Amino acid sequence: MSVSIAIFYGSTTGNTEMAANKIAEELGGLLTHIGDVSQTKPAELTQYDVLLLGVSTWNIGEMQDDWFDFLRKLGDLDLTGKKVGLFAMGDSYGYPDNFLDAMGELWEAIQKRGAALVGVWPAAGYQFDESQAMYDDEHFVGLGLDEDNESDQTEDRIRGWLVQVLQEIGLLDLQDLADAG
Ligand SMILES: Cc1cc2nc3c(=O)[nH]c(=O)nc-3n(C[C@H](O)[C@H](O)[C@H](O)COP(=O)(O)O)c2cc1C
């Protein structure tokens, strides 16, 4: 059975878009679609099995503009059965009390539509005081990225997260890889 994966992102200055493109590059042939939410109708989300959604936080804890507009148009969109992974850009040094807040808000909106979460990510290794994007005391609801201060870690973080997501959706079996030597 083939699994369709799509990336949708909203990006004001291009950082989340860059991360989305890196994720697309890493996924290669596993990716079915990549789109900017400013050019996307909500119903398009229902065409794919796995949705990787990228968002940034603006104006001290606020949703990125294109996502804000997109979420207002969701209507009665049903995402039951979809698997959703979230990735987010923020500035942990500049906004330590609101780091990645929009990712938490995005998950709240998507969760209500019946989607299941994949790619919960450890918050250890990030310096911040507070975030609305916490899954529990030790994890974010998705991948945290900080292109303003820790751009040198972006690629490794993306790779690590993708391995986890692919395992969770059943497309990667690490034991098989180990067995294959
Ligand atoms: C005015 C302003 C407010 C911001 N507020 C936050 C914030 O509250 N939390 C956060 O984590 N990052 C915040 N950021 C950082 C952006 O999220 C970060 O620069 C991100 O990489 C932008 O991604 P984009 O270009 O894809 O929109 C803010 C940046 C600016 C310029």
The ligand as an ORCA input file, in Angstrom:
! r2SCAN-3c Opt
* xyz 0 1
  C       8.408     40.882     15.120
  C       8.750     39.429     15.299
  C       8.072     38.683     16.247
  C       8.393     37.338     16.465
  N       7.757     36.637     17.462
  C       8.161     35.356     17.740
  C       7.590     34.630     18.826
  O       6.727     35.110     19.544
  N       8.038     33.373     19.055
  C       9.008     32.780     18.293
  O       9.377     31.637     18.561
  N       9.566     33.453     17.247
  C       9.175     34.719     16.950
  N       9.748     35.398     15.909
  C      10.797     34.745     15.101
  C      10.287     34.141     13.782
  O       9.361     33.119     14.016
  C      11.493     33.576     13.045
  O      12.294     34.621     12.567
  C      11.143     32.616     11.918
  O      12.324     32.060     11.422
  C      10.375     33.281     10.786
  O      10.011     32.294      9.876
  P       9.306     32.625      8.480
  O      10.243     33.483      7.694
  O       9.115     31.302      7.834
  O       7.998     33.296      8.766
  C       9.412     36.743     15.683
  C      10.094     37.512     14.721
  C       9.775     38.834     14.537
  C      10.549     39.621     13.522
*
